[in-house]
Amino acid sequence: MKSSFCQGMTVAEGSSIDFGGIAMKEGIHPKYELTKVTCACGNVFETKSTVKNLNIEICNACHPFFTGTQKLVDTTGRVERFKKKYGLTDK
């Protein structure tokens, strides 16, 4: 028995699915399900993934590329510590 699949493609029950010459075996791939993504900035959205819940550090709502702003990174004293560690002085 054949079942209808995606715009005229048919799949015989128990066989692999053919995506334009690329066959995918049934039963060996993880489930691709709806998942909740939570960012460190507090943004929460849903997407599809093989992982159930995702916790990320940066998303499109807080990434400098998408927001046009730059996050400040605390680098105070790093140059001074480097110079002190290696005995360098300004000349």
One Martini backbone bead per residue (centre of mass of N, CA, C, O) as a GRO file, in nm:
protein
   91
    1MET     BB    1   0.097   0.036   0.022
    2LYS     BB    2   0.035   0.371  -0.058
    3SER     BB    3   0.135   0.703   0.028
    4SER     BB    4   0.096   1.027   0.051
    5PHE     BB    5   0.369   1.270  -0.042
    6CYS     BB    6   0.454   1.560  -0.111
    7GLN     BB    7   0.384   1.648  -0.413
    8GLY     BB    8   0.352   1.333  -0.546
    9MET     BB    9   0.497   1.175  -0.345
   10THR     BB   10   0.576   0.836  -0.272
   11VAL     BB   11   0.529   0.584  -0.005
   12ALA     BB   12   0.615   0.294   0.107
   13GLU     BB   13   0.552   0.099   0.349
   14GLY     BB   14   0.869   0.057   0.518
   15SER     BB   15   1.023   0.266   0.365
   16SER     BB   16   1.191   0.502   0.223
   17ILE     BB   17   1.253   0.839   0.180
   18ASP     BB   18   1.228   1.053  -0.109
   19PHE     BB   19   1.451   1.347  -0.177
   20GLY     BB   20   1.553   1.379  -0.473
   21GLY     BB   21   1.762   1.109  -0.426
   22ILE     BB   22   1.736   1.130  -0.108
   23ALA     BB   23   1.749   0.888   0.127
   24MET     BB   24   1.544   0.821   0.419
   25LYS     BB   25   1.542   0.648   0.692
   26GLU     BB   26   1.339   0.489   0.896
   27GLY     BB   27   1.389   0.516   1.257
   28ILE     BB   28   1.695   0.686   1.281
   29HIS     BB   29   1.577   0.959   1.340
   30PRO     BB   30   1.524   1.221   1.508
   31LYS     BB   31   1.304   1.417   1.650
   32TYR     BB   32   1.125   1.703   1.506
   33GLU     BB   33   1.050   1.949   1.737
   34LEU     BB   34   0.902   2.156   1.938
   35THR     BB   35   1.081   2.433   2.095
   36LYS     BB   36   1.228   2.603   2.372
   37VAL     BB   37   1.386   2.925   2.379
   38THR     BB   38   1.637   3.057   2.612
   39CYS     BB   39   1.765   3.354   2.704
   40ALA     BB   40   1.966   3.556   2.904
   41CYS     BB   41   1.778   3.819   2.841
   42GLY     BB   42   1.464   3.668   2.826
   43ASN     BB   43   1.417   3.551   2.563
   44VAL     BB   44   1.129   3.381   2.411
   45PHE     BB   45   1.111   3.096   2.185
   46GLU     BB   46   1.003   2.911   1.897
   47THR     BB   47   1.113   2.596   1.758
   48LYS     BB   48   1.294   2.359   1.578
   49SER     BB   49   1.413   2.041   1.725
   50THR     BB   50   1.593   1.772   1.885
   51VAL     BB   51   1.573   1.955   2.124
   52LYS     BB   52   1.368   2.045   2.372
   53ASN     BB   53   1.558   2.251   2.545
   54LEU     BB   54   1.696   2.588   2.518
   55ASN     BB   55   2.001   2.747   2.637
   56ILE     BB   56   2.110   3.075   2.575
   57GLU     BB   57   2.325   3.366   2.553
   58ILE     BB   58   2.242   3.453   2.249
   59CYS     BB   59   2.040   3.664   2.040
   60ASN     BB   60   1.864   3.868   1.821
   61ALA     BB   61   1.787   4.075   2.064
   62CYS     BB   62   2.121   4.098   2.174
   63HIS     BB   63   2.280   4.115   1.924
   64PRO     BB   64   2.486   4.345   1.775
   65PHE     BB   65   2.412   4.294   1.474
   66PHE     BB   66   2.090   4.339   1.518
   67THR     BB   67   2.092   4.612   1.712
   68GLY     BB   68   2.358   4.818   1.675
   69THR     BB   69   2.501   4.746   1.936
   70GLN     BB   70   2.747   4.762   2.200
   71LYS     BB   71   2.903   4.578   2.421
   72LEU     BB   72   3.042   4.598   2.730
   73VAL     BB   73   3.374   4.522   2.825
   74ASP     BB   74   3.557   4.436   3.099
   75THR     BB   75   3.913   4.574   3.079
   76THR     BB   76   4.015   4.672   3.337
   77GLY     BB   77   4.367   4.627   3.378
   78ARG     BB   78   4.493   4.435   3.161
   79VAL     BB   79   4.745   4.587   3.066
   80GLU     BB   80   4.873   4.624   3.343
   81ARG     BB   81   4.898   4.322   3.412
   82PHE     BB   82   5.078   4.248   3.173
   83LYS     BB   83   5.314   4.440   3.239
   84LYS     BB   84   5.366   4.330   3.524
   85LYS     BB   85   5.415   4.028   3.451
   86TYR     BB   86   5.659   4.119   3.218
   87GLY     BB   87   5.810   4.393   3.289
   88LEU     BB   88   5.679   4.639   3.153
   89THR     BB   89   5.737   4.963   2.998
   90ASP     BB   90   5.705   5.286   2.934
   91LYS     BB   91   5.880   5.506   2.673
   0.00000   0.00000   0.00000
